[in-house]
Amino acid sequence: MTTDTREKIIAYITEKQQVRAHDLARYLGIGASAVHRQLKRLVEDDTLQKVGKPPLVFYILSPKADQKREDLIAKLQYDLPTKSLKVLTDNFLSITPDGKILPGLQGFVYWAQVYHKNIPLVDVVKKYEENIVQKRTYGIPQGWIDATKKLKETFDTQYIDHLLFADIYSYPLFGRTKLAKLVMYAKQLEQKAMIDEISRLVKPMIEKIIKTYHIDAIGYVPPTVPRTVQFMDELASQLHLSLPHINLVKVLAGDIPVPQKTLTRLSERQLNAQRTIYVKDNKTPLYKRVLLIDDVAGSGASFHETAKKLRTADIGKELMIAFALVGNIKGYDVVREM
């Protein structure tokens, strides 16, 4: 809560340029004393500058804040080994509350200033590298993460032969991974440019999966929430894979669309997928080796129920591969942010 409030204050002042404490209290919907505590901390660490005297006091972004960040970046570039800098460049991404995309070392320093400003940054980098090393133990030589074991632990009957991820959803301490952040914001903001970046990152892996498993058709798990730019439709367009596509559709079973992310029980998620996902064309050729693609694997229910319907229709009888851009590797806690 404290960190979230801190970020909201910074974002609001970034947008408005100058604010008073009562403006923030009204905007945040919290008490004046809580706002003043946050403002005091932000002034003390040079993030904000206090201008004026009571009763007319304004808060603005401190010119020192950007310089402090630049100084930290320069110091880390000198202190960290090349290997560590490359890990951050390849894997780290921060998106600020006011919409700035900060990659690599720049994003890491921003994140550390907000969340772990009291821990030496070299030590935090080491912790992050440990997460990357741990993630590699989940991967296989081809480059993707194999989560099939977790799928088998979740469902009694198996309709999917392999569940694969491009990346895991989050790290302990550090939160969502770079790809998970891109997917979340691309969906929420309906950003075609961001979807294009995601496509660029995952297309080589998908093409490798197609070649490795001799896939002859692709199915994209359809979205639930109506949007002007549908993430999966745009991703399919950007990927431009040459294989035949199985036309999977989402049907409104009740009066309102219920997103999977709002359901907390696995049984509810299974029922949701079972009653709403269908193969549109009942004359779909009987493809033997199918690749299902979705943005996020939370519970695995959408993959499970879609694969069940396809196999019942004699589609994918020889091999069924499920590929998610990101997913949970340890159990299937509900992914709600997407």
C-alpha positions in Angstrom: 0.0 0.0 0.0 2.8 2.5 1.0 4.8 1.8 -2.2 1.6 2.0 -4.3 0.7 5.4 -2.8 4.2 6.6 -3.3 4.1 5.8 -7.0 0.7 7.4 -7.4 1.9 10.6 -5.8 5.0 10.7 -8.1 2.8 10.0 -11.2 0.2 12.7 -10.2 2.9 15.3 -9.6 4.6 14.4 -12.9 1.3 15.0 -14.7 0.2 18.2 -12.8 3.7 19.7 -12.3 2.8 21.2 -8.9 0.3 20.0 -6.3 -0.8 20.8 -2.7 -1.3 18.2 0.0 -5.0 18.5 0.0 -5.1 18.0 -3.8 -3.3 14.7 -3.3 -5.6 13.6 -0.4 -8.7 14.3 -2.6 -7.1 12.4 -5.6 -5.9 9.4 -3.6 -9.0 9.2 -1.3 -6.9 8.9 1.9 -6.4 11.1 5.0 -4.3 14.2 5.1 -2.0 12.8 7.8 -1.2 9.8 5.6 -0.5 12.1 2.6 1.8 14.3 4.7 3.8 11.2 5.9 4.4 10.1 2.3 5.3 13.7 1.2 7.8 14.0 4.1 9.6 10.8 3.0 9.6 11.8 -0.6 11.1 15.2 0.3 13.7 13.6 2.6 15.0 11.3 -0.2 15.1 14.1 -2.8 12.3 12.7 -4.9 10.2 15.8 -4.3 10.9 19.4 -3.4 8.7 21.5 -1.0 8.1 25.0 -2.1 6.4 27.8 0.0 5.3 28.1 3.6 2.0 27.2 5.3 -0.7 27.7 4.4 0.5 27.9 0.8 2.8 24.9 0.2 3.4 23.2 -3.2 5.2 20.0 -4.0 7.1 19.6 -7.2 9.5 16.9 -8.6 13.0 17.5 -7.3 15.6 18.3 -10.0 18.0 16.3 -7.8 15.9 13.1 -8.3 16.8 12.6 -12.0 20.5 13.5 -11.3 20.6 11.0 -8.4 19.3 8.3 -10.7 21.8 9.1 -13.4 24.6 9.0 -10.8 23.5 5.6 -9.6 23.3 4.3 -13.2 26.9 5.5 -13.8 28.1 4.0 -10.6 26.6 0.6 -11.3 28.0 0.6 -14.9 31.4 0.9 -13.2 30.8 -1.5 -10.3 29.0 -4.3 -12.0 30.6 -7.0 -14.1 29.7 -7.1 -17.8 27.8 -10.3 -17.2 25.5 -8.7 -14.7 24.9 -5.7 -16.9 23.9 -8.0 -19.7 21.5 -9.9 -17.5 19.7 -6.6 -16.7 19.8 -5.4 -20.3 18.2 -8.7 -21.5 15.7 -9.2 -18.7 14.7 -6.2 -16.7 12.0 -3.7 -17.5 10.2 -1.0 -15.5 7.1 0.9 -16.5 6.5 4.0 -14.5 3.0 5.1 -13.3 3.1 8.0 -15.9 3.8 5.5 -18.7 7.6 5.7 -19.3 9.2 2.4 -20.4 12.6 2.1 -18.7 14.6 -0.9 -19.9 17.6 -2.6 -18.5 19.9 -0.9 -15.9 17.8 2.3 -16.1 14.6 0.4 -15.2 16.4 -1.5 -12.5 17.7 1.7 -10.7 14.2 3.2 -10.9 12.7 0.0 -9.4 15.3 -0.1 -6.7 14.8 3.5 -5.7 11.0 2.9 -5.3 11.0 -0.5 -3.7 14.4 -1.2 -2.1 16.2 2.1 -1.7 17.9 1.1 1.6 19.6 -2.1 0.2 23.0 -1.7 -1.6 22.1 -2.0 -5.3 25.0 -4.4 -6.1 23.4 -6.9 -3.6 20.0 -6.4 -5.2 21.5 -7.2 -8.6 22.9 -10.4 -7.2 19.5 -11.4 -5.9 18.0 -10.7 -9.3 20.7 -12.8 -11.0 19.8 -15.7 -8.7 16.2 -15.6 -10.0 17.5 -15.8 -13.6 19.7 -18.8 -12.7 16.7 -20.5 -10.9 14.5 -19.8 -14.0 17.0 -21.6 -16.2 16.5 -24.8 -14.2 12.8 -24.8 -15.5 13.9 -24.4 -19.1 15.1 -26.9 -21.6 17.8 -26.6 -24.2 15.4 -25.4 -26.9 14.9 -22.2 -24.9 11.3 -22.5 -23.6 10.1 -23.5 -20.2 8.4 -26.8 -19.8 5.5 -26.7 -17.3 3.9 -30.0 -18.2 4.5 -31.5 -14.8 2.5 -28.8 -13.1 -0.3 -29.4 -15.6 -0.4 -33.1 -14.8 -0.5 -32.3 -11.1 -3.5 -30.0 -11.7 -5.8 -32.1 -13.9 -6.7 -35.8 -13.5 -7.3 -36.4 -17.2 -4.7 -35.1 -19.7 -5.6 -33.6 -23.1 -2.3 -31.7 -23.5 1.0 -33.4 -24.2 3.2 -30.5 -23.4 2.6 -27.1 -21.7 5.3 -24.6 -22.6 6.0 -21.0 -21.6 8.1 -18.3 -23.1 8.7 -16.9 -19.6 7.5 -17.3 -16.1 5.0 -14.8 -14.8 6.9 -13.3 -11.8 9.9 -13.6 -9.6 9.9 -13.5 -5.8 10.7 -10.0 -4.6 11.0 -8.5 -8.1 7.4 -9.1 -9.3 6.4 -9.5 -12.9 8.9 -10.4 -15.5 9.7 -8.2 -18.5 7.4 -10.2 -20.8 4.6 -10.3 -18.3 4.7 -6.5 -17.9 4.6 -6.1 -21.7 1.7 -8.4 -22.0 -0.3 -6.8 -19.2 0.1 -3.3 -20.5 -0.4 -4.2 -24.1 -3.7 -5.8 -23.2 -4.9 -3.1 -20.8 -3.8 -0.1 -23.0 -4.6 -1.9 -26.4 -1.1 -0.9 -27.6 -0.4 -2.3 -31.1 3.2 -1.2 -30.9 3.7 -3.1 -27.7 2.1 -6.2 -29.2 4.5 -5.9 -32.1 7.4 -5.9 -29.6 6.0 -9.0 -27.9 5.6 -10.7 -31.3 9.3 -9.9 -32.1 10.4 -11.5 -28.8 8.4 -14.7 -29.0 8.1 -15.4 -32.7 11.5 -17.2 -33.1 10.5 -19.5 -30.1 7.1 -20.3 -31.6 8.6 -21.1 -35.0 11.1 -23.4 -33.3 8.3 -25.2 -31.4 6.5 -25.6 -34.7 9.5 -27.2 -36.3 10.5 -29.3 -33.3 7.1 -30.9 -32.9 6.1 -30.9 -36.6 3.0 -28.9 -35.9 0.4 -28.8 -38.7 -2.2 -26.3 -37.3 -2.5 -23.5 -34.8 -5.3 -22.4 -32.5 -5.4 -19.1 -30.6 -7.4 -19.3 -27.4 -10.0 -16.5 -27.8 -10.2 -13.5 -25.4 -13.1 -12.9 -23.0 -13.1 -9.1 -22.4 -14.4 -7.1 -25.4 -11.7 -4.6 -26.5 -11.2 -2.4 -29.6 -7.8 -4.0 -30.1 -8.0 -7.7 -29.1 -4.6 -8.8 -27.9 -4.7 -12.4 -29.3 -6.1 -11.3 -32.7 -3.4 -8.6 -33.1 -0.7 -11.1 -31.9 -1.9 -13.6 -34.5 -1.7 -10.9 -37.1 1.8 -9.8 -36.0 3.2 -13.3 -35.8 1.9 -14.1 -39.3 2.5 -17.8 -39.0 1.9 -19.7 -42.3 0.2 -22.7 -40.9 -3.6 -23.2 -41.0 -5.5 -21.7 -38.1 -8.3 -23.5 -36.2 -11.1 -21.0 -35.7 -11.7 -20.9 -32.0 -14.4 -18.5 -30.7 -15.6 -17.3 -27.3 -19.4 -17.4 -27.0 -21.4 -15.4 -24.4 -23.1 -18.1 -22.3 -24.9 -15.9 -19.9 -25.8 -12.2 -19.7 -22.3 -10.8 -19.2 -18.8 -11.9 -20.2 -17.0 -13.3 -17.1 -13.1 -13.1 -17.5 -11.1 -16.1 -16.3 -9.0 -13.8 -14.1 -12.1 -12.9 -11.9 -12.7 -16.6 -10.9 -10.8 -17.9 -7.9 -11.5 -21.6 -8.1 -10.2 -24.0 -10.6 -13.6 -25.7 -11.0 -15.1 -22.3 -11.9 -12.4 -21.6 -14.5 -13.0 -25.0 -16.1 -16.7 -24.4 -16.3 -16.1 -20.9 -17.7 -13.9 -22.3 -20.5 -16.1 -25.3 -21.1 -19.2 -23.2 -21.6 -17.7 -20.4 -23.6 -14.9 -21.7 -25.9 -16.0 -23.5 -29.1 -14.6 -24.6 -32.5 -16.5 -22.4 -34.9 -16.3 -24.6 -38.0 -17.5 -28.2 -37.5 -15.8 -29.0 -40.9 -12.3 -28.2 -39.6 -9.8 -30.6 -41.1 -8.7 -33.3 -38.7 -5.2 -31.8 -38.0 -3.0 -34.3 -36.2 -0.5 -32.1 -34.4 -1.8 -28.9 -33.0 -0.3 -25.9 -31.2 -2.6 -23.9 -28.9 -1.4 -20.3 -28.1 -2.6 -18.1 -25.3 -1.2 -15.0 -23.6 -1.2 -16.2 -20.0 -1.5 -19.6 -18.3 -3.0 -19.0 -14.9 -4.9 -22.1 -13.9 -4.4 -23.9 -17.2 -8.2 -24.3 -17.5 -8.6 -22.6 -20.8 -5.9 -24.7 -22.4 -7.3 -27.9 -20.8 -10.9 -27.4 -21.9 -10.0 -26.2 -25.4 -7.7 -29.2 -25.9 -10.5 -31.5 -24.6 -13.0 -30.1 -27.2 -10.4 -30.4 -30.0 -9.5 -34.0 -29.2 -13.2 -34.9 -28.8 -13.6 -33.7 -32.4 -10.6 -35.8 -33.5 -8.4 -32.7 -33.9 -4.8 -32.9 -32.4 -5.2 -36.6 -31.7 -1.5 -37.3 -32.3 -0.1 -34.3 -30.4 -1.4 -31.3 -28.5 1.0 -28.6 -27.5 -0.1 -25.6 -25.4 2.1 -22.5 -25.4 1.6 -19.4 -23.2 3.6 -16.2 -23.4 3.9 -16.3 -19.6 2.7 -18.6 -16.9 3.1 -19.8 -13.3 5.7 -22.5 -12.8 5.0 -23.3 -9.1 1.4 -24.4 -8.9 -1.4 -22.5 -10.5 -2.2 -19.4 -8.4 -4.7 -17.3 -10.0 -3.2 -14.6 -12.3 -5.5 -11.6 -11.8 -3.5 -8.6 -13.2 -3.9 -9.6 -16.8 
